[in-house]
């Protein structure tokens, strides 16, 4: 594993380069480049998935303890980001987890990593499409009762985004930037309104009855 983080220059081999023929680079050049803001939006959009919109309603029944779970999840995500940042600095090559695992453990582990990551991606896309249809059903009531229509809308959304990504990196980045802003607006708005309206309220039943100036206790209600 120490070889993975070794930054000293050495002779390169086909195992070090996950894309020895440069096909990924040619595809990226054809589709254009991403600037700082689009690349940032791409990372933010990948991190903010459907879970941040679906889990609050599921965790609301557990009360304040659910905030502890969010804290543990955020800490784990930050640690994982630091790991990938270290790997990216030590081995700045195209391929991500596939390239890192292939260099450290060989072709077999690299293939398994890429294959598992591919399965996770399309399974996650299906989950996001289902969440999209679920939220859209609030405005389009037929989606809640007609499963065929719901499946058609989910597939249409997936194929539209597939077509956008096939146009090139630049076009996909622009759409990702727009959707990131659309996701951030309700999150920031709900958080801001929740912080501004979270004033403690005191129930009249929890406060002692006022004592009149005469010193006598008020009559009790029967």
C-alpha positions in Angstrom: 0.0 0.0 0.0 3.0 2.3 0.6 3.6 2.1 -3.2 0.3 3.8 -3.8 1.3 6.9 -1.9 4.8 7.0 -3.2 5.2 10.2 -5.1 8.9 9.7 -6.2 9.3 9.7 -10.0 9.9 6.2 -11.5 9.5 4.4 -14.7 5.9 4.1 -15.8 4.3 0.9 -17.0 1.0 -0.1 -18.5 -0.2 -1.0 -15.0 0.4 2.5 -13.7 -1.8 4.1 -16.4 -5.4 3.0 -16.4 -5.9 4.5 -19.8 -2.7 3.7 -21.7 -4.3 4.5 -25.1 -5.5 7.9 -24.1 -9.1 7.2 -25.1 -10.5 9.0 -22.0 -8.5 12.1 -22.7 -9.7 12.2 -26.4 -13.3 11.9 -25.2 -12.8 14.7 -22.7 -11.2 17.0 -25.3 -14.1 16.4 -27.7 -16.6 17.3 -25.0 -14.9 20.4 -23.7 -13.5 21.2 -20.3 -15.1 22.0 -16.9 -14.1 25.2 -15.1 -13.7 25.6 -11.4 -17.4 26.4 -10.8 -18.8 23.6 -12.9 -16.4 21.1 -11.3 -17.4 22.3 -7.9 -21.1 22.0 -8.8 -20.4 18.5 -10.1 -18.9 17.4 -6.8 -21.7 19.1 -4.7 -24.4 17.6 -6.9 -22.9 14.1 -6.5 -22.7 14.5 -2.7 -26.2 15.9 -2.3 -28.4 13.1 -3.5 -32.0 12.1 -2.9 -31.3 10.9 0.6 -31.0 14.5 2.0 -34.6 15.1 0.9 -36.0 11.6 1.8 -34.4 10.9 5.1 -35.5 13.9 7.2 -39.2 12.8 7.1 -38.1 9.2 8.0 -35.9 10.3 10.9 -38.2 13.0 12.3 -39.9 10.4 14.4 -36.7 9.7 16.3 -36.4 13.3 17.5 -33.1 15.1 18.3 -31.1 11.8 18.4 -31.4 11.8 14.6 -29.0 14.8 14.5 -26.3 12.6 16.0 -26.7 10.2 13.1 -26.3 13.1 10.7 -23.2 14.1 12.5 -21.6 10.7 12.3 -22.5 10.5 8.6 -21.0 13.9 7.9 -17.8 13.0 9.7 -17.5 9.8 7.7 -18.1 11.7 4.4 -15.3 14.2 5.3 -12.9 11.4 6.2 -13.6 9.7 2.9 -13.1 12.9 1.0 -9.7 13.4 2.7 -8.7 9.9 1.7 -9.5 10.6 -1.9 -7.8 14.0 -1.8 -4.6 12.3 -0.6 -4.8 9.7 -3.3 -5.5 12.3 -5.9 -2.4 14.3 -5.0 -0.2 11.1 -4.8 -1.5 9.6 -8.0 -3.0 12.2 -10.3 -4.3 9.9 -13.0 -7.7 9.3 -14.6 -9.7 6.4 -13.2 -10.5 7.2 -9.6 -11.0 4.2 -7.3 -10.3 1.9 -10.2 -6.9 3.4 -10.8 -6.0 3.4 -7.1 -7.0 -0.2 -6.4 -5.5 -1.5 -9.7 -2.1 0.1 -8.9 -2.1 -1.2 -5.3 -3.6 -4.7 -5.6 -3.5 -5.6 -9.3 -5.8 -6.0 -12.3 -8.3 -8.4 -10.6 -9.1 -6.1 -7.7 -9.1 -3.1 -10.0 -11.7 -4.8 -12.2 -13.9 -5.7 -9.2 -13.7 -2.2 -8.0 -14.7 -0.7 -11.3 -17.5 -3.3 -11.7 -18.9 -2.7 -8.3 -18.7 1.1 -8.7 -20.6 0.8 -12.0 -23.4 -1.3 -10.4 -23.7 1.2 -7.6 -24.0 4.1 -10.1 -26.8 2.7 -12.1 -28.6 1.3 -9.0 -28.3 4.8 -7.5 -29.7 6.4 -10.6 -32.7 4.1 -10.4 -33.2 5.2 -6.7 -33.0 8.8 -7.7 -35.5 8.4 -10.5 -37.9 6.7 -8.0 -37.5 9.6 -5.6 -38.1 12.1 -8.4 -41.3 10.4 -9.3 -42.4 10.2 -5.7 -42.0 14.0 -5.2 -43.5 14.7 -8.6 -46.6 12.7 -7.5 -47.4 15.4 -5.0 -48.1 17.8 -7.9 -49.3 15.1 -10.4 -51.6 12.8 -8.5 -51.9 10.3 -11.3 -48.3 9.1 -10.7 -49.3 7.8 -7.2 -52.0 5.5 -8.6 -50.8 4.6 -12.1 -47.6 2.5 -11.8 -47.1 2.3 -15.5 -47.2 6.1 -15.8 -44.7 6.4 -12.9 -42.3 4.0 -14.5 -42.6 5.8 -17.9 -41.8 9.2 -16.3 -38.8 7.7 -14.4 -37.4 6.1 -17.5 -37.9 9.3 -19.4 -36.0 11.3 -16.8 -33.1 8.8 -16.9 -32.9 8.8 -20.7 -33.0 12.6 -20.9 -30.1 12.9 -18.6 -28.3 10.2 -20.5 -28.8 12.1 -23.7 -27.5 15.3 -22.1 -24.3 13.5 -20.9 -23.7 12.0 -24.3 -23.5 15.6 -25.8 -20.2 16.1 -23.9 -18.6 17.0 -20.6 -19.3 20.7 -20.9 -23.1 20.2 -21.5 -23.4 17.7 -18.7 -21.6 20.1 -16.4 -23.9 22.9 -17.2 -27.0 20.8 -16.5 -25.3 19.6 -13.3 -24.7 23.2 -12.3 -28.4 24.1 -12.8 -29.6 21.1 -10.8 -27.2 21.8 -8.0 -28.6 25.3 -7.6 -32.1 23.9 -7.7 -31.2 21.5 -4.9 -29.4 24.0 -2.8 -32.2 26.6 -2.8 -34.8 24.6 -0.9 -32.1 23.2 1.5 -30.8 26.7 2.4 -34.4 28.1 2.6 -35.7 25.4 4.9 -32.6 25.6 7.1 -32.8 29.4 7.3 -36.5 29.4 8.1 -36.1 26.7 10.7 -33.3 28.6 12.5 -35.3 31.9 12.4 -38.6 30.4 13.7 -37.2 28.0 16.3 -38.1 30.1 19.4 -39.0 28.2 22.6 -42.7 28.3 23.4 -44.0 27.9 27.0 -47.3 26.1 27.5 -49.7 27.8 29.9 -50.2 24.5 31.7 -46.4 24.3 32.5 -46.3 27.7 34.3 -47.6 28.3 37.8 -50.7 30.4 38.2 -50.2 34.0 39.0 -50.6 35.0 42.7 -52.8 38.0 43.1 -51.6 41.0 45.1 -54.0 40.2 48.0 -51.8 37.1 48.8 -54.7 34.7 48.2 -54.4 31.8 45.8 -56.7 31.9 42.8 -59.7 29.5 43.0 -59.0 26.1 41.5 -61.0 24.9 38.5 -63.3 21.9 39.0 
